[in-house]
Amino acid sequence: MKLFESASSSALESTYAKHVNAQWVRVLDLLQMNETYARCEGAELFTAGGRRILDFLSGYCVHNIGHNHPRVVAALKDELDRRGPAMLQSHAPEAAGELAARLCAKAGGRLTNAYFGSSGSEGIETVIKFARAHTGRTGILHADGSFHGLTCGALSLMGDPFWRDGFGPLLPDTARVPFGNIDALAVRLSSRRFGAFVVEPIQAESGISVPDRGYLRTAQALCRRYGTLFVLDEVQTGLHRTGPFLAAHHFGLEPDMVVLAKALSGGLVPSGAVLLSKEIYESVYSSLSRAFVHTSTYSENGLAMRAGLATLDVLEDERLGERAAAVGEYLRTSLRERLAGFEMVREVRGLGLLSGIEFQAPRQFWRRASFESLDRIHSGVFGQMLVMRLYRQEDVLSQICGSNFMVLKVAPPLVVSDAQVEQFVGAVSRVVEQMHSSMAFWTEALTLVHRLVNI
């Protein structure tokens, strides 16, 4: 197949392209990543054509315990074989109570109750409603660079026009402050009109932005002073992704609410949870008549709850939090050593197994001219060239951050082996060396730009 040739008519005429999303098929074809996967295990993906792909994306932090962990698969099979009340709606599921108790115990602090949903976005919608109900304030504050989901309420707490454009008007009475800026936060909170400050402890899509150690503790104290709920979105950072159960534990925080999702059920059943204090919970479910004032059809379903319990078992028994902390530190150290001296590598940062490699514009003339040509067309082309090279040449699946196209997200399953870490470091080193020494890297990128323009 010629490089960047247009998507085949058979691919574009596939059932998926016809009835789901033809543009996504075009993107995958353009990037030469339109593979059919036959089997996925641990940190590896096996294609129908026989390729073995190393997964360093984890479905955007879904597969913390790896793909298709046998203990979660077995738990789901057992639940199906039981033929129990998966979606009865008129009972109190014991598994939901057990999962809630375990999640709250691991989260600690003032978190005593759980509301279950199906996604992180649904969790953010829950936070908005509960914060308003508990405080009587309509305002919701968020940070620049945040990513909280793509429902209308979640979009209202994001500033990036790429995600927002065309979907307005969005939720009124929201405002944002610069991430990490305590003075700006204090000014906003002093108005006493905000029911909640919703923030990611580490901003994943803005480029794996790790705040100064004192920022979140001071933000929490300010929220307490002005009667604003302090809410952490841990959809990507939770369930030991950064080492401890919550990234909040790195900073000694006691949030009023925490949103979890993605990795909660082993990557096999859609599931999410909002952990919250008893006071907030009782202000929403305040009487018999309001016992179901906020609910969801698939909340507390039997498969999701069993998958969640099995996932916690795996995380605990295999001590994956400890592994995430140790392997993540080793991975970043190795990347820094191997990438030192390359002018386009600005920084390697992160916590646990959530890391980012930030690139910057080159200074050397011939590289700078090519880079600027790409950037004028679309700021994401350079990053996608990096992703495509890693996939096609090195059999590594990765992706750039959703709102910062100069940062490569590095987020393998927490079960990643030492040998797989070495494989990834070698792969990145080779591709980065090529972008600094080979004109072919930039020529190929310019070809990609022309293909984009013509589609």
Buried (B, 14 or more C-beta within 10 A) or exposed (E): EEEBEBBEEEBBEBEEBEEEEBEEBBBBBBBBBBBEEEEBBBBBBBBEEEEEBBBBBBBBBBBBBBBBBEBBBEBBEEBEEEEBEBEEEEEEBEBBEBBBEBBBEBBBBBBBBBBBBBBBBBBBBBBBBBBBBBBEBBBBBBBBBBBBBBBBBBBBBBBBEEBBEEEEEBBEBBEBBEBBBBEBBBEBBEEEBBBBBBBBBBBBBBBBBBBEEEBBBEBBEBBBEBEBBBBBBBBBBBBBBBBBBBBBBBBEBBBBBBBBBBBBBBBBBBBBBBBBBEEBBEBBBEEEEEEEEBEBEBBBBBBBBBBBBBBBBBBBEBEBBEBBBBBBBBBBEBBBEBBEEBBBBBBBBBBBBBBBBBBEBBEEEEBBEBBEBBBEBBEBBBBBBBBBBBBEEBBBBBBBBBBBBBBBBBBBBBBBBEEBBEBBBBBBBBBBBBBBEEEEBBEBBBEBBEBBEEE
